[in-house]
Amino acid sequence: MYATRDPASFISTVSLPPDAFDSLLVLFSGEYEQPSRRGKGGRPPRVVHAHAALALVLHFYTAAVEQKTLQELFALTPSTCARTLRKGEEALARALAACPDAAIKWSSKATQARWAVMSNLRDPLVHGVFSFVDGKNSRWLHRVFVTRVLCFGLDGTLVWGRHNYPGSWNDGEMSRRLQEVLEDPAKTGVDMKVASDTLNLA
């Protein structure tokens, strides 16, 4: 897949197009320590390249697959998969921390106002909507559902997010945190709103 650079394959596997993956790979490669010595019995390391480790981590977080499926897809033993995921997660966290564009940031009041004007131009009946919220139930990471609520700006920027603990079904607690941010006059402009397909948080 990495050699063919097929956009559809990249997006379905790592949720990024090839160019975006390459940009992230540059940061990731600076943080990921690749195995340099042979394993037990003189066997070469199973995950040789940084791009494979990054793809493993991204697929783990963006696809609804269990560990067993992940091991089969990347042809890894359980211990190698777990070790590579741990090292890859740590490297990705360091790489993203060094990249300001990767931060989840609540938008400024000026940006909220600009996005609200854009949404009003698209739909004249909508006033003050600067962001959209989406909730998902996923089976990644655990055998039980993990609920997440993500809030996106009009340009696709992730401005807020929250994940629950596995097995927790307290969805009201998750949306309450977003409501607190929306009600805070220091963070949200007057008459600004967040919309979703099922509810409107003001």
C-alpha positions in Angstrom: 0.0 0.0 0.0 2.8 2.5 0.9 4.5 1.9 -2.4 1.4 2.2 -4.6 0.2 5.5 -2.9 -3.4 4.7 -3.7 -5.5 7.4 -1.9 -8.5 5.2 -1.3 -6.3 2.5 0.3 -4.6 5.1 2.5 -7.9 6.6 3.7 -9.5 3.3 4.4 -6.4 2.0 6.3 -5.0 5.1 8.2 -7.8 7.7 7.6 -5.3 10.0 5.9 -4.4 10.7 2.2 -0.8 9.8 1.2 0.5 13.4 1.4 -0.9 13.9 4.9 0.5 10.6 6.0 3.9 11.6 4.7 3.8 14.9 6.6 2.9 13.0 9.8 5.5 10.4 9.1 8.3 13.1 9.0 7.4 14.1 12.6 6.8 10.5 13.7 10.1 9.2 12.3 12.0 11.7 14.4 10.4 10.2 17.6 10.1 6.5 16.7 13.1 4.4 17.6 13.3 1.7 15.0 14.7 -1.7 16.0 18.3 -1.9 15.0 19.3 -5.3 16.2 18.2 -8.8 15.4 15.8 -10.6 17.6 16.2 -13.9 19.4 17.7 -16.6 17.2 19.0 -14.0 14.8 15.5 -13.2 13.3 15.2 -9.7 11.9 12.7 -7.3 13.6 9.1 -7.8 12.5 8.3 -4.1 12.1 11.3 -2.7 10.2 10.0 0.7 8.9 8.6 3.7 10.7 5.8 4.0 8.1 4.6 0.5 9.0 4.6 1.4 12.8 2.7 4.6 12.1 0.2 2.8 9.9 -0.3 0.2 12.7 -1.0 2.9 15.3 -3.3 4.9 13.0 -5.2 1.8 11.9 -5.6 0.8 15.6 -7.2 4.1 16.5 -9.3 4.8 13.3 -10.6 1.3 12.4 -13.0 -0.8 14.4 -10.8 -3.8 14.6 -9.7 -6.0 17.5 -6.1 -6.8 18.4 -6.4 -10.2 16.7 -7.4 -8.7 13.4 -4.7 -6.0 13.7 -2.1 -8.8 14.2 -3.4 -10.6 11.1 -3.4 -7.5 8.9 0.1 -6.5 9.8 1.4 -10.1 10.1 2.6 -9.6 13.7 2.7 -11.9 16.7 0.7 -10.7 19.7 3.8 -9.6 21.7 5.3 -7.8 18.7 2.0 -6.0 18.0 1.6 -4.9 21.6 5.2 -3.7 21.8 5.1 -1.8 18.5 1.7 -0.2 19.4 3.1 1.0 22.8 6.3 2.4 21.2 4.3 3.8 18.3 1.7 5.5 20.5 4.4 7.1 22.6 6.3 8.3 19.5 3.0 9.7 17.9 2.1 11.5 21.2 5.5 13.2 21.2 5.3 14.0 17.5 1.8 15.5 17.8 2.8 17.5 20.9 5.5 19.2 18.8 3.1 20.1 16.1 0.9 23.1 16.9 -1.5 22.3 14.0 -2.4 19.0 15.7 -3.7 20.5 18.9 -7.4 20.4 19.7 -8.2 24.0 20.5 -11.4 25.8 21.2 -12.0 28.5 18.6 -11.6 32.1 19.4 -14.8 34.3 19.5 -13.7 36.0 16.3 -13.4 32.6 14.6 -16.7 31.6 16.0 -18.3 34.7 14.5 -16.7 34.1 11.1 -17.9 30.5 11.1 -21.4 31.6 12.1 -21.5 34.0 9.2 -20.4 31.2 6.8 -23.1 28.8 8.1 -25.7 31.5 7.8 -24.7 32.1 4.2 -25.1 28.4 3.5 -28.5 28.2 5.3 -30.2 31.6 5.9 -32.4 30.0 8.6 -29.4 29.1 10.7 -28.1 31.8 13.0 -25.0 31.7 15.3 -24.0 28.1 14.5 -20.2 27.9 14.4 -19.6 24.3 15.1 -21.1 20.8 14.7 -21.1 18.0 17.3 -21.1 14.3 16.4 -21.3 11.4 18.8 -20.1 7.9 18.0 -20.1 4.5 19.6 -17.1 2.4 18.6 -15.7 -1.0 19.4 -12.0 0.0 18.9 -9.6 -0.5 21.8 -12.0 -2.6 23.8 -14.6 -5.3 23.3 -17.1 -3.0 24.8 -18.4 0.1 23.1 -16.4 3.4 23.6 -18.5 6.5 23.2 -16.9 9.7 21.9 -18.2 13.1 21.2 -16.3 15.3 18.8 -17.0 19.0 18.0 -15.8 20.3 14.6 -15.5 23.9 13.4 -16.9 24.8 10.1 -13.6 24.3 8.4 -13.2 20.8 9.8 -11.0 21.7 12.7 -11.4 19.6 15.7 -12.2 22.1 18.5 -13.4 19.8 21.3 -13.5 16.1 22.0 -14.2 13.7 24.8 -14.0 9.9 25.2 -15.7 8.0 27.9 -14.3 5.1 29.8 -15.0 1.6 28.4 -18.3 0.3 29.6 -19.5 3.7 30.8 -22.9 4.6 29.4 -23.2 8.1 30.9 -23.7 10.0 27.7 -25.2 13.0 29.6 -21.9 13.5 31.5 -20.1 13.8 28.2 -22.4 16.4 26.7 -22.5 18.3 30.0 -18.8 19.1 29.7 -19.4 20.6 26.2 -22.4 22.5 27.6 -20.2 24.1 30.3 -17.8 25.3 27.6 -20.6 26.7 25.5 -22.1 28.5 28.5 -18.8 30.1 29.5 -18.8 33.7 28.3 -15.0 33.7 28.3 -14.9 30.9 25.7 -18.0 31.3 23.6 -19.4 34.4 22.0 -22.9 35.8 22.6 -25.6 33.8 20.7 -23.1 31.3 19.4 -24.4 27.7 19.0 -23.3 24.2 18.2 -25.5 22.1 16.1 -25.9 18.4 15.5 -28.3 16.1 13.6 -30.1 15.1 16.9 -29.7 18.1 19.3 -28.8 21.7 19.6 -26.6 22.7 22.5 -26.7 26.4 23.2 
